[in-house]
Amino acid sequence: MQTQSNELPVYDDDAAVAFILRQLPEEFKKRIDEDKIQYVLDVIYDYYDEKGLIEEDTAEEASIDEEEMAGFITRAARKDNIDLNEAEIAFILDAEFEYGKETGVYNEE
């Protein structure tokens, strides 16, 4: 796990994408690639930003409405013509959360 000088865990997008790719079930492997996973990670950041959850140099915990976030990502994917269905988006979100827990970025509530 990488950390900043104040010992906070650092989120590594490349490592997150690789982690999620390794978790993909067979039925998703033909449809989901690195670009689609990176797209979802980017939209997660957009969601956090829209909700005011991204603050520089803070380590405050926030509760995330997972259903709301999944809906936000689903709407963005449709708008951007990204071919991902709700089940695939939900899987990517779950795998991304597992990556975050393993690296210490997220805490399970």
DOKOL-387067 format. One line per field, with one value per atom (N, C-alpha, C, O): x negated, y, z; residue in one letter; chain. Coordinates in nm, 2 decimals. Each point is the difference from the previous one (the first is absolute). Example, Ala and Ser with C-alpha at 12.3 -4.5 7.8 and 13.67 -1.06 7.14 Angstrom:
! DOKOL-387067
xx -1.32,0.09,-0.09,-0.10,0.14,-0.09,0.08,-0.05
yy -0.57,0.12,0.12,0.00,0.11,0.11,0.11,0.11
zz 0.78,0.00,0.00,0.07,-0.14,0.00,0.08,0.01
code A,A,A,A,S,S,S,S
unit A,A,A,A,A,A,A,A
END
This chain:
! DOKOL-387067
xx -0.08,0.08,-0.09,-0.09,0.12,-0.07,0.06,0.12,-0.20,0.05,-0.06,-0.11,0.18,-0.05,-0.09,-0.01,-0.05,-0.09,0.07,-0.06,0.19,0.07,0.06,0.09,-0.14,0.04,0.14,0.05,0.02,0.13,-0.02,-0.09,0.18,-0.01,0.02,0.08,-0.14,0.01,0.08,-0.04,0.14,0.07,-0.07,-0.04,0.01,-0.08,0.10,0.04,0.00,0.09,-0.04,0.08,-0.21,-0.05,0.02,0.04,-0.08,0.01,0.15,0.03,0.06,0.14,0.06,0.07,-0.11,0.05,-0.05,0.08,-0.21,-0.05,0.07,0.03,-0.01,0.07,0.14,0.04,0.04,0.13,0.00,0.08,-0.17,-0.01,-0.02,0.06,-0.14,-0.02,0.12,0.01,0.08,0.12,0.12,0.10,-0.11,0.11,0.04,-0.09,0.22,0.05,-0.01,0.00,0.00,-0.01,0.10,-0.03,0.15,0.11,-0.03,0.06,-0.14,-0.03,-0.13,-0.02,-0.07,-0.13,0.00,-0.09,0.19,0.01,0.05,-0.02,0.09,0.06,-0.07,0.01,-0.08,-0.07,-0.15,-0.06,0.01,-0.15,-0.05,0.08,-0.21,-0.06,0.07,0.02,0.01,0.06,0.13,0.03,0.06,0.13,-0.02,0.08,-0.17,-0.03,-0.05,0.05,-0.14,-0.05,0.11,0.00,0.09,0.11,0.08,0.03,0.00,0.08,-0.07,0.06,-0.19,-0.08,0.00,0.01,-0.02,0.01,0.14,0.00,0.10,0.14,0.02,0.07,-0.14,0.01,-0.06,0.06,-0.17,-0.06,0.09,0.02,0.05,0.10,0.11,0.04,0.00,0.11,-0.05,0.07,-0.19,-0.05,-0.02,0.04,-0.08,-0.02,0.13,0.02,0.08,0.14,0.06,0.07,-0.10,0.05,-0.09,0.03,-0.14,-0.08,-0.09,-0.04,0.01,-0.07,-0.15,-0.07,0.03,-0.14,-0.06,0.03,-0.11,-0.07,-0.14,-0.04,-0.05,-0.14,-0.04,0.05,-0.15,-0.06,0.10,-0.02,0.12,0.09,0.01,-0.03,0.06,0.01,0.14,0.01,0.08,0.13,0.08,-0.01,0.08,0.08,0.13,0.05,0.01,0.13,0.08,-0.05,0.18,0.09,0.04,0.04,-0.04,0.04,0.13,0.01,0.08,0.13,-0.04,0.00,-0.02,-0.04,0.10,-0.04,0.17,0.10,0.00,0.01,-0.02,-0.01,-0.12,0.01,-0.13,-0.12,0.02,-0.05,0.10,0.02,0.09,-0.02,0.13,0.09,-0.07,0.02,-0.11,-0.07,-0.09,-0.01,-0.06,-0.09,0.08,-0.05,0.16,0.08,0.05,-0.01,0.06,0.04,-0.11,0.01,-0.13,-0.12,-0.04,-0.03,0.03,-0.04,0.10,-0.04,0.17,0.10,-0.03,0.00,-0.02,-0.02,-0.12,-0.01,-0.10,-0.13,-0.01,-0.10,0.21,0.01,-0.11,-0.06,0.05,-0.09,0.08,0.10,-0.13,0.07,-0.02,-0.08,0.14,0.00,0.14,0.08,-0.04,0.13,-0.01,-0.10,0.22,0.00,-0.07,-0.07,0.08,-0.07,-0.15,-0.07,0.02,-0.14,-0.05,-0.11,0.18,-0.04,0.00,-0.09,0.19,0.01,-0.12,-0.06,0.02,-0.11,-0.13,-0.08,0.06,-0.12,-0.01,-0.10,0.22,0.00,-0.03,-0.08,0.13,-0.03,-0.15,-0.06,0.00,-0.14,-0.09,-0.10,0.14,-0.07,0.00,-0.10,0.21,0.01,-0.09,-0.07,0.06,-0.09,-0.14,-0.08,0.04,-0.13,-0.03,-0.10,0.19,-0.01,-0.02,-0.08,0.16,-0.02,-0.13,-0.07,0.02,-0.13,-0.12,-0.10,0.12,-0.11,0.01,-0.08,0.19,0.02,0.07,0.01,0.03,0.06,0.14,0.05,0.02,0.14,0.01,-0.08,0.17,0.03,0.14,0.09,-0.07,0.13,0.09,-0.05,0.17,0.09,0.07,0.07
yy -0.12,0.12,0.12,0.01,0.09,0.12,0.10,-0.01,0.09,0.10,0.14,0.01,0.09,0.14,0.02,-0.08,0.20,0.03,0.00,-0.03,0.05,0.00,-0.14,-0.02,-0.08,-0.14,-0.04,-0.10,0.18,-0.03,-0.10,0.02,-0.12,-0.08,0.08,0.09,-0.13,0.06,-0.09,-0.12,0.17,-0.08,0.00,0.11,-0.22,-0.02,-0.05,-0.12,0.21,-0.04,-0.12,-0.09,0.08,-0.11,-0.13,-0.11,0.11,-0.12,-0.04,-0.11,0.21,-0.02,-0.07,-0.10,0.15,-0.06,-0.14,-0.09,0.06,-0.13,-0.10,-0.11,0.16,-0.07,-0.04,-0.12,0.21,-0.02,-0.10,-0.09,0.11,-0.10,-0.14,-0.10,0.08,-0.13,-0.06,-0.12,0.20,-0.04,-0.04,-0.06,0.10,-0.01,-0.15,-0.08,0.06,-0.14,-0.02,0.09,-0.21,-0.04,0.07,0.05,-0.04,0.06,0.15,0.06,0.01,0.14,0.02,0.11,-0.21,0.02,0.04,0.07,-0.11,0.04,0.14,0.06,-0.01,0.14,0.11,0.11,-0.14,0.10,0.00,-0.11,0.22,0.01,0.12,0.06,-0.04,0.11,0.13,0.08,-0.04,0.13,0.01,0.11,-0.21,0.01,0.01,0.08,-0.15,0.01,0.14,0.06,-0.01,0.13,0.11,0.09,-0.11,0.09,0.00,0.11,-0.23,0.00,0.07,0.07,-0.10,0.07,0.15,0.07,-0.02,0.14,0.06,0.11,-0.18,0.04,0.00,0.08,-0.18,0.00,0.13,0.06,-0.02,0.13,0.12,0.09,-0.10,0.11,0.00,0.11,-0.23,0.00,0.06,0.08,-0.13,0.06,0.15,0.07,-0.02,0.14,0.07,0.11,-0.16,0.06,0.01,0.09,-0.19,-0.01,0.07,0.01,0.06,0.07,-0.09,0.04,-0.16,-0.10,0.00,-0.07,0.15,0.00,0.13,0.11,-0.12,0.12,-0.04,-0.11,0.21,-0.02,-0.01,0.07,-0.16,-0.01,-0.03,0.04,-0.12,-0.04,-0.15,-0.07,0.02,-0.15,-0.03,-0.10,0.19,-0.02,-0.11,-0.02,-0.06,-0.11,0.06,0.09,-0.15,0.04,-0.12,-0.10,0.11,-0.11,0.03,0.11,-0.22,0.01,-0.08,-0.11,0.17,-0.07,-0.08,0.06,-0.19,-0.08,-0.01,0.00,0.00,0.00,0.12,0.00,0.12,0.12,0.01,0.05,-0.09,0.00,-0.09,0.04,-0.16,-0.09,0.06,-0.01,0.08,0.07,0.11,0.02,0.05,0.11,-0.05,0.05,-0.17,-0.06,-0.05,0.01,-0.08,-0.06,0.11,-0.01,0.13,0.11,0.06,0.03,-0.02,0.05,-0.09,0.05,-0.18,-0.10,0.01,-0.01,0.02,0.01,0.13,0.00,0.11,0.13,-0.01,0.06,-0.12,-0.01,-0.12,-0.02,-0.05,-0.12,-0.10,-0.06,0.03,-0.10,-0.13,0.01,-0.11,-0.13,-0.08,-0.09,0.14,-0.08,0.00,0.10,-0.22,-0.01,0.02,0.00,0.00,0.03,-0.11,0.03,-0.16,-0.11,0.02,-0.02,0.06,0.01,0.12,0.00,0.11,0.12,-0.04,0.04,-0.11,-0.04,-0.09,0.02,-0.11,-0.08,0.08,-0.02,0.11,0.09,0.08,0.01,0.04,0.08,-0.09,0.04,-0.16,-0.09,-0.04,0.00,-0.03,-0.03,0.12,-0.02,0.14,0.12,0.02,0.04,-0.07,0.02,-0.11,0.04,-0.16,-0.10,0.04,-0.01,0.07,0.05,0.11,0.00,0.09,0.11,-0.05,0.05,-0.16,-0.06,-0.06,0.01,-0.08,-0.07,0.10,-0.03,0.14,0.10,0.10,0.08,-0.09,0.09,0.13,0.09,-0.07,0.13,0.00,0.11,-0.22,-0.01,-0.08,-0.09,0.12,-0.08,-0.06,0.07,-0.19,-0.06,0.05,0.00,0.04,0.05,-0.11,0.03
zz 0.00,0.00,0.00,0.08,-0.17,0.00,0.10,0.02,0.03,0.10,-0.03,-0.07,0.11,-0.02,0.13,0.09,-0.09,0.11,0.14,0.10,-0.10,0.13,0.02,0.09,-0.16,0.02,-0.04,0.04,-0.12,-0.05,-0.12,-0.08,0.07,-0.12,-0.13,0.00,-0.11,-0.12,-0.10,-0.01,-0.06,-0.10,-0.13,-0.05,0.00,-0.13,-0.10,0.00,-0.10,-0.10,-0.08,-0.02,-0.02,-0.08,0.08,-0.05,0.18,0.08,0.02,0.00,0.01,0.02,-0.13,0.01,-0.12,-0.13,-0.01,-0.03,0.06,-0.01,0.10,-0.03,0.15,0.11,-0.05,0.01,-0.07,-0.05,-0.11,-0.01,-0.08,-0.12,0.05,-0.05,0.16,0.05,0.07,0.01,0.03,0.07,-0.10,0.04,-0.16,-0.10,-0.01,-0.03,0.04,-0.03,-0.15,-0.08,0.04,-0.15,-0.08,-0.11,0.15,-0.08,-0.03,-0.09,0.17,-0.02,-0.08,-0.05,0.05,-0.06,-0.15,-0.04,-0.03,-0.14,-0.03,-0.10,0.20,-0.01,0.07,-0.04,0.15,0.08,-0.02,0.02,-0.06,-0.01,0.09,0.07,-0.08,0.08,-0.02,0.10,-0.22,-0.03,0.07,0.05,-0.06,0.07,0.15,0.07,-0.01,0.14,0.04,0.09,-0.17,0.02,-0.01,0.07,-0.17,-0.01,0.13,0.05,0.00,0.13,0.11,0.08,-0.07,0.11,-0.02,0.10,-0.22,-0.03,0.04,0.06,-0.09,0.04,0.15,0.06,0.01,0.14,0.06,0.09,-0.15,0.05,-0.03,0.08,-0.20,-0.03,0.10,0.04,0.00,0.10,0.14,0.06,-0.02,0.12,0.00,0.09,-0.21,-0.01,0.00,0.07,-0.14,0.00,0.14,0.04,0.04,0.14,0.10,0.12,-0.17,0.09,0.09,0.11,-0.15,0.08,-0.03,0.07,-0.17,-0.03,0.06,-0.05,0.15,0.06,0.01,0.04,-0.08,0.01,0.15,0.08,-0.06,0.13,0.12,0.11,-0.14,0.10,0.01,-0.10,0.22,0.01,0.07,0.07,-0.09,0.06,-0.07,-0.12,0.20,-0.06,-0.04,0.06,-0.16,-0.05,-0.03,-0.04,0.06,-0.04,-0.14,-0.04,-0.04,-0.14,-0.02,0.05,-0.11,-0.04,-0.13,-0.11,0.13,-0.11,-0.11,-0.12,0.15,-0.10,-0.08,-0.13,0.19,-0.07,-0.09,-0.11,0.16,-0.08,-0.12,-0.11,0.13,-0.11,-0.11,-0.12,0.17,-0.10,-0.07,-0.12,0.19,-0.06,-0.11,-0.11,0.14,-0.10,-0.12,-0.11,0.14,-0.11,-0.09,-0.12,0.17,-0.08,-0.08,-0.12,0.18,-0.07,-0.11,-0.11,0.13,-0.10,-0.12,-0.12,0.15,-0.11,-0.08,-0.12,0.19,-0.07,-0.08,-0.11,0.15,-0.07,-0.09,-0.06,0.04,-0.09,0.04,-0.09,0.22,0.05,0.02,0.07,-0.13,0.00,0.13,0.00,0.10,0.13,0.05,0.00,0.05,0.06,0.15,0.06,0.01,0.14,0.08,0.10,-0.14,0.07,-0.01,0.10,-0.22,-0.02,0.08,0.06,-0.06,0.08,0.15,0.07,-0.02,0.14,0.03,0.11,-0.20,0.03,0.01,0.09,-0.19,0.01,0.13,0.06,-0.02,0.12,0.12,0.09,-0.08,0.11,0.00,0.10,-0.22,-0.01,0.04,0.06,-0.10,0.03,0.15,0.06,0.01,0.14,0.07,0.10,-0.15,0.05,-0.01,0.09,-0.20,-0.02,0.10,0.07,-0.05,0.10,0.14,0.08,-0.04,0.13,0.02,0.10,-0.21,0.01,0.02,0.06,-0.12,0.00,0.12,0.02,0.05,0.12,-0.04,0.09,-0.21,-0.04,0.05,0.04,-0.04,0.05,0.13,0.02,0.06,0.12,-0.02,-0.05,0.09,-0.01,0.11,0.12,-0.15,0.11,0.07,0.09
code M,M,M,M,Q,Q,Q,Q,T,T,T,T,Q,Q,Q,Q,S,S,S,S,N,N,N,N,E,E,E,E,L,L,L,L,P,P,P,P,V,V,V,V,Y,Y,Y,Y,D,D,D,D,D,D,D,D,D,D,D,D,A,A,A,A,A,A,A,A,V,V,V,V,A,A,A,A,F,F,F,F,I,I,I,I,L,L,L,L,R,R,R,R,Q,Q,Q,Q,L,L,L,L,P,P,P,P,E,E,E,E,E,E,E,E,F,F,F,F,K,K,K,K,K,K,K,K,R,R,R,R,I,I,I,I,D,D,D,D,E,E,E,E,D,D,D,D,K,K,K,K,I,I,I,I,Q,Q,Q,Q,Y,Y,Y,Y,V,V,V,V,L,L,L,L,D,D,D,D,V,V,V,V,I,I,I,I,Y,Y,Y,Y,D,D,D,D,Y,Y,Y,Y,Y,Y,Y,Y,D,D,D,D,E,E,E,E,K,K,K,K,G,G,G,G,L,L,L,L,I,I,I,I,E,E,E,E,E,E,E,E,D,D,D,D,T,T,T,T,A,A,A,A,E,E,E,E,E,E,E,E,A,A,A,A,S,S,S,S,I,I,I,I,D,D,D,D,E,E,E,E,E,E,E,E,E,E,E,E,M,M,M,M,A,A,A,A,G,G,G,G,F,F,F,F,I,I,I,I,T,T,T,T,R,R,R,R,A,A,A,A,A,A,A,A,R,R,R,R,K,K,K,K,D,D,D,D,N,N,N,N,I,I,I,I,D,D,D,D,L,L,L,L,N,N,N,N,E,E,E,E,A,A,A,A,E,E,E,E,I,I,I,I,A,A,A,A,F,F,F,F,I,I,I,I,L,L,L,L,D,D,D,D,A,A,A,A,E,E,E,E,F,F,F,F,E,E,E,E,Y,Y,Y,Y,G,G,G,G,K,K,K,K,E,E,E,E,T,T,T,T,G,G,G,G,V,V,V,V,Y,Y,Y,Y,N,N,N,N,E,E,E,E,E,E,E,E
unit A,A,A,A,A,A,A,A,A,A,A,A,A,A,A,A,A,A,A,A,A,A,A,A,A,A,A,A,A,A,A,A,A,A,A,A,A,A,A,A,A,A,A,A,A,A,A,A,A,A,A,A,A,A,A,A,A,A,A,A,A,A,A,A,A,A,A,A,A,A,A,A,A,A,A,A,A,A,A,A,A,A,A,A,A,A,A,A,A,A,A,A,A,A,A,A,A,A,A,A,A,A,A,A,A,A,A,A,A,A,A,A,A,A,A,A,A,A,A,A,A,A,A,A,A,A,A,A,A,A,A,A,A,A,A,A,A,A,A,A,A,A,A,A,A,A,A,A,A,A,A,A,A,A,A,A,A,A,A,A,A,A,A,A,A,A,A,A,A,A,A,A,A,A,A,A,A,A,A,A,A,A,A,A,A,A,A,A,A,A,A,A,A,A,A,A,A,A,A,A,A,A,A,A,A,A,A,A,A,A,A,A,A,A,A,A,A,A,A,A,A,A,A,A,A,A,A,A,A,A,A,A,A,A,A,A,A,A,A,A,A,A,A,A,A,A,A,A,A,A,A,A,A,A,A,A,A,A,A,A,A,A,A,A,A,A,A,A,A,A,A,A,A,A,A,A,A,A,A,A,A,A,A,A,A,A,A,A,A,A,A,A,A,A,A,A,A,A,A,A,A,A,A,A,A,A,A,A,A,A,A,A,A,A,A,A,A,A,A,A,A,A,A,A,A,A,A,A,A,A,A,A,A,A,A,A,A,A,A,A,A,A,A,A,A,A,A,A,A,A,A,A,A,A,A,A,A,A,A,A,A,A,A,A,A,A,A,A,A,A,A,A,A,A,A,A,A,A,A,A,A,A,A,A,A,A,A,A,A,A,A,A,A,A,A,A,A,A,A,A,A,A,A,A,A,A,A,A,A,A,A,A,A,A,A,A,A,A,A,A,A,A,A,A,A,A,A,A,A,A,A,A,A,A,A,A
END
